[in-house]
């Protein structure tokens, strides 16, 4: 027994040495830039990090196998899909500056029918500006400085008649990294993290108990897990559900499972605790996606501003055992009971992930993981 305790103490010591070594952040910057042939302005999500390992850096190349949808109501094929609500905040700003009817446009209709984005982001932390390019530039630089102490003075004003820009910047990290794990996702080995059922797993799970919660589990293969970074109250929820739908439908289905789990916990507070034989294994997610919304090309929304020529959205996301990094930008240009069996919470097939502010009614970021395209492949040993 003494040997086991010594091994565990050494392992814990190593974790605490790593705890403050690498800080991983989630940086959410979703921008609509209105410019005439202007280049994309990006805010590297790694600026806020002390150190980043190579495998955790944001990707530089885009994947053509990831769908980007404008709202949580949007339908999508059964493939990797992502949504970020920032685009809806800025579209609302554009609509409020419109003096022409835009409801006949297909994308405008889709935005108009969506309400889930409202109040999904804390406005005191949301950078938002729309109007004359020079005025927007001054506003953006000031907001970055006041809200995040970030110098954005190198940002170039875009557009000849108007420019719209929005950004949300947050930094998420776990108190210390989760353990690396092995996972086979749809037949292919991928990088993963969490807890297995080895001899020391009871101690490990107890040590990390403040960094995760199992909110629901049933033997039919449905389960919900919440990850809890140390420096935010935002919720990172992963859900294995039996039926896929729109992000809004999956979110509502997840809410029902969480409510059911809360009711079951009232009868047995230990029902979702992870025991020695239980496992929680989550794959590492990494992707860089882009979508150009050609549906609004030529849209005339105002007699004051020129028609829309380009609306483009980029989302760069990294999610691993240490934390989360997200860089999302958008630009627009004018032409001017304890189960009998072990709980194996393996996210080894398609699943849903969302990030939500604790007091918000809906999430601001959604991902449907369909295949290994956006998962980090397991590196082969030399």
C-alpha positions in Angstrom: 0.0 0.0 0.0 2.9 2.3 0.8 4.3 1.9 -2.7 1.0 2.8 -4.2 0.8 6.0 -2.1 4.4 7.0 -3.0 3.6 6.4 -6.8 0.5 8.5 -6.4 2.3 11.3 -4.6 5.0 11.4 -7.3 2.2 11.6 -10.0 0.4 14.4 -8.2 3.7 16.3 -7.7 4.3 16.2 -11.4 0.8 17.4 -12.1 1.3 20.4 -9.8 4.6 21.2 -11.5 2.8 21.2 -14.8 -0.1 23.2 -13.4 1.3 26.6 -13.9 3.7 25.8 -16.8 1.4 26.1 -19.8 -1.7 28.3 -19.9 -4.3 27.4 -22.5 -6.9 29.9 -23.4 -10.2 30.2 -25.3 -10.2 33.3 -27.4 -13.4 34.0 -29.1 -13.2 36.7 -31.7 -16.0 36.8 -34.1 -15.8 39.8 -36.4 -17.7 41.2 -39.3 -15.4 43.5 -41.2 -17.0 45.7 -43.9 -14.4 46.5 -46.5 -13.9 47.1 -50.2 -11.5 44.3 -51.1 -10.0 44.5 -47.7 -7.8 41.8 -46.3 -9.0 39.6 -43.4 -8.0 41.0 -40.1 -7.3 38.2 -37.5 -6.5 38.3 -33.9 -4.2 35.4 -33.1 -5.7 33.4 -30.3 -2.3 32.6 -29.0 -1.3 36.1 -28.1 -2.7 35.6 -24.6 -0.7 32.4 -23.8 2.5 32.1 -21.9 3.6 29.0 -23.8 1.9 26.7 -26.3 3.0 23.2 -27.3 3.2 22.5 -31.0 0.3 20.1 -30.9 -1.9 22.7 -29.2 -1.4 25.6 -31.7 -4.2 26.7 -33.9 -4.2 25.2 -37.4 -3.0 27.2 -40.4 -4.8 25.3 -43.1 -8.5 25.1 -43.7 -10.5 21.9 -43.9 -13.2 21.6 -46.6 -15.1 19.0 -44.7 -16.5 21.2 -41.9 -19.8 23.0 -42.2 -20.2 26.5 -40.7 -23.9 27.4 -40.0 -25.2 30.9 -39.2 -27.7 30.1 -36.5 -28.6 27.3 -34.0 -31.8 26.8 -36.1 -29.9 26.0 -39.3 -30.2 22.5 -40.7 -27.0 20.7 -41.6 -25.9 17.4 -43.0 -24.4 14.7 -40.8 -20.9 16.0 -41.0 -18.6 18.1 -38.7 -20.4 21.4 -38.1 -19.8 24.5 -36.1 -21.7 27.7 -35.1 -20.6 30.9 -33.4 -23.2 33.4 -32.3 -21.0 36.5 -32.8 -22.1 36.7 -36.4 -25.7 37.1 -35.3 -24.9 40.0 -32.9 -23.3 42.0 -35.7 -26.0 41.0 -38.2 -28.4 42.6 -35.8 -26.3 45.8 -35.8 -26.4 45.7 -39.6 -30.2 45.2 -39.6 -30.7 48.1 -37.2 -28.8 50.3 -39.7 -31.0 49.2 -42.6 -33.6 51.4 -44.2 -34.4 48.9 -47.0 -36.3 45.6 -46.8 -33.9 42.7 -46.6 -36.3 40.0 -45.5 -36.6 38.5 -49.0 -32.9 37.5 -48.8 -32.6 33.8 -47.8 -29.8 34.3 -45.3 -31.4 37.5 -43.9 -34.6 35.4 -43.3 -32.6 32.8 -41.5 -31.0 35.4 -39.2 -34.4 37.0 -38.7 -36.0 33.7 -37.5 -33.2 33.1 -35.0 -33.5 34.2 -31.3 -31.2 31.8 -29.5 -28.3 34.2 -29.9 -29.9 37.0 -27.8 -28.3 37.5 -24.5 -26.0 34.5 -25.1 -23.0 36.8 -24.5 -22.1 39.3 -21.8 -22.2 42.7 -23.6 -19.7 44.1 -21.1 -17.2 41.7 -22.6 -18.4 41.9 -26.2 -16.5 44.2 -28.6 -19.0 45.6 -31.2 -18.9 48.5 -33.6 -20.7 49.4 -36.8 -20.6 52.5 -39.0 -18.1 54.9 -40.5 -14.7 53.0 -40.9 -12.6 55.6 -39.1 -15.1 55.8 -36.2 -15.3 52.0 -35.9 -11.5 51.7 -35.9 -11.3 54.1 -32.9 -14.0 52.3 -31.1 -12.5 48.9 -31.6 -9.0 49.9 -30.4 -10.5 51.6 -27.3 -12.8 48.6 -26.5 -9.9 46.1 -26.8 -7.8 48.2 -24.5 -10.5 48.8 -21.9 -12.0 45.4 -21.8 -9.0 43.1 -22.4 -5.9 45.3 -22.2 -5.0 44.3 -25.8 -3.4 46.7 -28.2 -5.2 46.5 -31.5 -3.8 49.8 -32.9 -2.3 47.9 -35.8 -5.8 47.0 -37.1 -6.5 48.7 -40.4 -9.8 50.4 -41.0 -11.8 48.5 -43.6 -14.5 49.6 -46.1 -15.2 52.7 -48.1 -18.7 53.4 -46.7 -19.1 51.3 -43.6 -17.3 48.7 -41.4 -18.8 46.4 -38.8 -16.7 44.5 -36.3 -17.4 42.4 -33.2 -15.2 40.3 -31.0 -15.5 38.3 -27.7 -12.3 37.4 -25.9 -12.2 34.9 -23.0 -9.4 32.8 -21.5 -10.2 29.3 -20.3 -7.9 26.9 -18.7 -8.1 23.9 -16.3 -6.4 24.2 -12.9 -4.1 21.5 -14.2 -4.1 19.3 -17.3 -6.2 16.1 -17.5 -4.4 12.8 -18.1 -3.7 11.7 -21.7 -5.7 8.7 -22.7 -6.1 6.3 -25.7 -9.4 6.4 -27.7 -10.6 4.7 -30.8 -13.1 7.0 -32.6 -15.0 5.3 -35.3 -12.2 2.8 -35.8 -9.3 5.2 -35.8 -7.0 6.0 -32.9 -7.0 9.7 -31.8 -5.5 11.8 -29.1 -7.7 11.9 -26.0 -7.8 12.9 -22.3 -9.7 11.9 -19.1 -9.7 8.9 -16.8 -9.4 5.2 -17.3 -10.0 2.3 -14.9 -6.5 1.4 -14.0 -5.5 0.7 -10.4 -4.8 4.3 -9.4 -7.8 5.7 -11.2 -9.8 6.2 -8.0 -7.2 8.6 -6.6 -6.9 10.4 -9.9 -10.7 10.9 -10.3 -10.8 12.2 -6.7 -8.0 14.6 -7.4 -9.7 16.0 -10.5 -13.2 16.0 -9.1 -13.5 19.8 -9.2 -12.8 19.9 -12.9 -15.7 17.8 -14.2 -19.3 16.7 -13.5 -21.2 13.9 -15.0 -24.7 15.4 -15.4 -26.5 12.4 -16.8 -25.9 8.8 -17.7 -28.0 5.8 -18.9 -27.2 2.4 -20.1 -28.7 3.2 -23.5 -25.6 5.1 -24.4 -26.7 8.7 -23.6 -24.6 10.8 -21.2 -23.7 14.4 -20.5 -20.4 15.7 -19.1 -19.5 19.2 -18.0 -15.9 20.4 -17.9 -15.1 23.2 -15.5 -12.1 25.5 -16.2 -10.7 27.2 -13.2 -11.2 30.8 -14.2 -14.7 31.0 -15.6 -18.3 30.1 -14.8 -19.0 29.4 -18.5 -20.2 25.9 -19.1 -18.4 23.4 -21.5 -20.9 20.6 -22.1 -20.3 17.4 -24.1 -23.3 15.3 -24.9 -23.7 11.8 -26.4 -27.2 11.7 -27.6 -29.1 9.1 -29.7 -30.7 11.5 -32.1 -29.1 14.4 -34.1 -30.9 17.5 -35.2 -30.2 21.2 -35.4 -28.0 22.7 -32.7 -31.1 24.1 -31.1 -32.8 20.7 -31.1 -29.7 19.0 -29.6 -29.3 21.7 -27.0 -33.0 21.3 -25.9 -32.5 17.6 -25.8 -29.4 18.0 -23.7 -31.3 20.3 -21.3 -33.9 17.6 -20.8 -31.2 15.0 -20.0 -29.6 17.4 -17.5 -32.9 18.0 -15.9 -33.6 14.3 -15.7 -30.1 13.7 -14.2 -30.7 16.4 -11.6 -34.0 14.6 -10.6 -32.2 11.3 -10.3 -29.4 12.8 -8.2 -32.0 14.1 -5.7 -32.8 10.4 -5.0 -29.2 9.3 -5.0 -26.5 12.0 -4.8 -23.8 9.5 -5.7 -25.4 8.0 -8.8 -23.1 9.8 -11.3 -19.9 9.6 -9.3 -17.1 7.9 -11.2 -15.9 4.8 -9.4 -12.7 2.8 -10.0 -14.2 0.8 -12.9 -15.7 3.8 -14.6 -14.0 5.7 -17.5 -14.3 9.2 -19.0 -12.4 9.6 -22.2 -12.7 12.7 -24.5 -11.0 13.2 -27.9 -8.8 16.2 -28.7 -10.6 18.5 -31.2 -8.7 20.7 -33.7 -10.0 22.4 -36.8 -9.8 25.5 -39.0 -13.0 26.1 -41.0 -14.2 28.8 -43.3 -17.4 29.8 -45.0 -18.3 32.5 -47.4 -21.9 33.5 -47.2 -22.6 34.1 -50.9 -26.3 34.4 -50.2 -25.9 38.1 -49.3 -23.7 39.2 -52.2 -25.2 42.3 -53.7 -27.6 42.8 -50.8 -28.7 46.5 -50.6 -29.7 47.1 -47.0 -29.2 50.9 -46.8 -29.4 54.0 -48.9 -26.5 55.3 -46.8 -24.1 52.4 -47.3 -23.1 50.3 -50.3 -24.4 46.8 -51.0 -22.8 43.8 -49.3 -20.2 42.1 -51.5 -18.5 39.6 -49.2 -19.5 37.9 -45.9 -16.9 35.4 -44.7 -16.5 33.5 -41.5 -13.4 31.7 -40.1 -13.4 29.5 -37.1 -10.1 28.0 -35.6 -10.6 25.8 -32.7 -8.4 23.7 -30.4 -9.8 21.7 -27.4 -7.5 19.4 -25.4 -6.5 18.3 -21.9 -5.1 21.7 -20.9 -7.8 24.1 -22.2 -9.5 25.5 -25.2 -8.4 27.9 -27.9 -10.9 29.5 -30.3 -10.3 32.2 -32.9 -13.5 33.0 -34.8 -13.6 35.9 -37.3 -16.2 37.1 -39.8 -15.7 39.8 -42.4 -18.1 41.5 -44.8 -17.1 43.8 -47.6 -19.2 46.4 -49.4 -18.8 47.0 -53.0 -18.0 50.1 -51.6 -29.0 4.6 -9.3 -25.5 3.2 -9.8 -25.6 1.2 -13.0 -24.7 -2.4 -12.7 -22.1 -2.1 -15.4 -19.2 0.3 -15.4 -19.9 3.8 -16.8 -17.8 3.9 -19.9 -18.2 7.6 -20.9 -16.2 7.3 -24.1 -16.8 10.0 -26.7 -15.9 7.6 -29.4 -18.6 8.3 -31.9 -20.4 11.5 -33.1 -21.2 13.8 -30.2 -22.3 17.4 -29.5 -20.3 20.1 -27.6 -21.4 23.6 -26.6 -20.1 26.5 -24.6 -22.6 28.6 -22.7 -22.4 31.5 -20.2 -23.9 30.2 -17.0 -26.8 32.7 -16.9 -27.5 32.6 -20.6 -30.5 30.7 -21.9 -28.6 29.4 -25.0 -24.9 28.7 -25.9 -22.8 31.0 -28.0 -20.6 28.3 -29.5 -21.7 24.9 -30.9 -19.8 21.9 -32.5 -21.1 18.7 -33.9 -18.3 16.2 -34.1 -19.1 13.7 -36.8 -15.8 12.0 -37.8 -12.1 12.1 -37.2 -11.5 15.0 -39.6 -11.5 17.5 -36.8 -9.9 15.3 -34.2 -6.2 15.2 -33.5 -4.7 11.9 -34.7 -2.7 9.9 -32.3 1.0 10.3 -32.9 2.8 7.0 -33.6 5.7 6.1 -31.4 9.1 6.2 -33.0 
